[in-house]
Amino acid sequence: MVNITMAIEKKSFIFLLAYVWLQSAACQPVQDTRTPIYIAGLFPLTGNSLIKDAHPPAAQLALNHINAREDILPGYKLFMIYNDSKCDPGVAMRAFVDQMVSPTVKQVIFISGCSILAEPVSQMSLHWNLLSVVVAQSPAFSNKKSYPYTFRNDIHDGAAAEPKVQLMREYGWKKVAILYELRPIFSLAMKNMEALLLEDGIEIIASETFQDAPERQVQRLKDIDARIIVASCYQEYARRIFCEAYKLKMYGSRYVWMLIGWYNEKWWEVEDTNCTIDELSNAVALYVSTQGYAFDRSNGITINQKNTLQTEWEYLNYIRNMGNLRALEDWPFTYDSIWAIALALHNSSEYFISNNMSKRLEHFTYEDDEMRSVYLGFMQKTNFRGLSGEVLFDQYQDRIGLMKIEQLAYDGYEKMIAVYDQKSKEIHWVEKDKLVFTGLSAPLDGAEVIFENVVISKALFYSVVAVTCAGIIVAVAFLVVSIYFRNSRVMKLSSPNINNVISVGAVICYVAVIILGVDMGIDISTTTFGRFCLASAWLLSLGFSLVFGGLFAKSWRVYKVFANRSKKKIVIKDKHLLALIAGLIVIDIITLSVWTILDPMEFPEVNYPVQKFADIDTVIYRKRITCRSPNQFYYQAAIYICKGMLLLYGTIIAYESRKITVPVLNDSKNVGLSIYNIVVFSAIGIPVTIVIQNDVNAAFAIESALIIVNTTATMLLVFVPKFVLLKQGEVQISVALQGQSGMSGLGSTATATQNVDRNVIQILRKELKEAKDREENLQKENDQLKKKPEEKF
């Protein structure tokens, strides 16, 4: 480029004359024997457009090359009559109408740049039956219902989304935020972007739009921790976006900003925000942009029978001292557009001749649908090698070509790092290091997210399993001993069958504790987890009914026997007590079956507070899979009410029989102690469990302790006294019934225990009689020792 510039400076005077001559030639066609045909043109010759100085010379150069070829449009000379659109829709529309009402018929209209005017003019051209070829970015031209005769020889912003998505795939970015100005040129492009992202499985975590003030939208992106951000807007709003990004520290090693590629050089160096240029420079550092790649640098032979470097050299002879080098990059699109028009007209002319048609190009009128259809058909078949690569159009009459990926370098200039081939869908890297980042590696698309299932600690679980297994062993041992000594006097008097039921219930409660600790921490399916969850509810309810139902039944029999004041004998056998326990079990089975069938378990996820670690850029999302049914509260309430009534009634019976002190017959004190344990532990444990329910380990530990302690205490209170008496080998009896005679109490006892070994009853009666005799002997005089005491039996 330096050598080219030096050459231009040496021949500046000659080049300047050539440029003036070419400009005048566009407006004043030279007399020629060839038939002149015309195309209309609109260029932004004034204003701030980048293309005002670069594209008109490119169009004229193409016309010169076309008219110099004898094999292209033989017998015709192609001219362009163009106007200054000033990048203003009103000015452009007026200029277009002026051209249409002039005597000179135009075959096609070419519009360079400024989508804001290219859209209405292209639609207006339909009324004159004209094809339009545009070099503009608006995705609206892809809508063939609105623009059926429009061809776009440029890579629109919607297509420029393809290399952005390829970059995301290249670096593994799966979460993207979109921010764009609410104008058709940007909104349509972003809709295409969204479709590509969804098709590629990339999550759009936010899609923010704005009209006049983008600051709030930038703040939202900050709030959701967006890292990979695609922004699409005019450059004055881009400055405001990056000003806000600077304030929010949304730049640097954790962020990647992707922009459109047709901004001015150093577009941020305009003081129209409340940030300094240095601050904006820091914010925009290393942004990535994509746009159509207008110049194929492969240096192959093009349609003009020259290679690309020769044509570029010739073009540079037209222009000199361009203040904006970026404008030089786009001119091949205009050059190739004129060639595409010329080739379509050439092929149409050949078609008319080969088909012996009387029509010729110069016969075209704005009412001639047939000729327009021929033009349209050959434009759709366009395929040649131009300066911008292979020139062809897709089904939407949009250009299929190359796109360049650029990154803002530290020197403040964009540097091309890759070329994207829209036809092959591949990225060809120019730079070995690909994208450059301020950090040691590519930024993440967000904080590293760790999804953690909250499960019960295996150490805690196995500890509880060990304790419950010990409890199961003790319960089974008690059951074995009870069965082995079932014929002994002590065991017979303490209802061994009911004791066995209590042992079985204790084993079931211990097993329920183990199942209660099974969760997703163990490698099981959700279905299996649901079965365990349901089983724990069944086992706890049934186990409770067996344990405390047994205690209740034993206490109830003692109470009924000793509370009986009538002479009618009361016979309460073990089968009656077993029937009572069975009734409690039936109630449980009915309640649990209805619950299981009508209100099946679900497995909602309980989300825990998010843990963020800014220093390591990590976020931990903690969740726990639970099991519950929609109406679980009501079923649990029914079960708790039944169990509560059992406890309450048991408490009353224990209180009423508190003065009966025959250990082998009466468990009232033990029942009272068991109930006391349950009430105290539940009053403390249940509220604590509710408060710390998010701490699954603590909750499981407390729940397990409640069940294990109460079950174990109940077993010890029931069996240990019996085993102590069994070991002593004799029965310690002390009956003190306040308000009742000892003999009547014994009679009641004898009546209630007719099913017990009668030898044991006889021993009891003998010992009671001897005790009474000793008491009377102490009170009477020696002279009464020979008399018999009164019989009270």
URUR-V404534 format. One record per helix or strand. SS is the DSSP state (2 for helix, 1 for strand). FROM is the first residue (numbers start at 1). LEN is the number of residues. If there is no record, write none. Layout:
ss->SS from->FROM len->LEN
ss->SS from->FROM len->LEN
//
This chain:
ss->2 from->2 len->9
ss->2 from->12 len->16
ss->1 from->35 len->9
ss->2 from->55 len->13
ss->1 from->76 len->9
ss->2 from->89 len->13
ss->1 from->106 len->7
ss->2 from->115 len->14
ss->1 from->131 len->5
ss->2 from->139 len->4
ss->1 from->150 len->3
ss->2 from->161 len->11
ss->1 from->175 len->7
ss->2 from->184 len->16
ss->1 from->203 len->8
ss->2 from->215 len->9
ss->1 from->228 len->5
ss->2 from->235 len->13
ss->1 from->256 len->5
ss->2 from->277 len->8
ss->1 from->288 len->5
ss->1 from->301 len->1
ss->1 from->307 len->1
ss->2 from->308 len->9
ss->2 from->325 len->4
ss->2 from->331 len->24
ss->2 from->361 len->3
ss->2 from->369 len->12
ss->1 from->383 len->4
ss->1 from->389 len->5
ss->1 from->398 len->3
ss->1 from->402 len->7
ss->1 from->414 len->8
ss->1 from->426 len->4
ss->1 from->448 len->6
ss->2 from->458 len->27
ss->2 from->489 len->5
ss->2 from->496 len->21
ss->2 from->526 len->37
ss->2 from->574 len->25
ss->1 from->602 len->1
ss->1 from->605 len->3
ss->1 from->611 len->3
ss->2 from->614 len->3
ss->1 from->618 len->8
ss->1 from->628 len->1
ss->2 from->632 len->25
ss->2 from->668 len->24
ss->2 from->696 len->33
ss->2 from->742 len->11
ss->2 from->758 len->22
ss->2 from->782 len->3
//
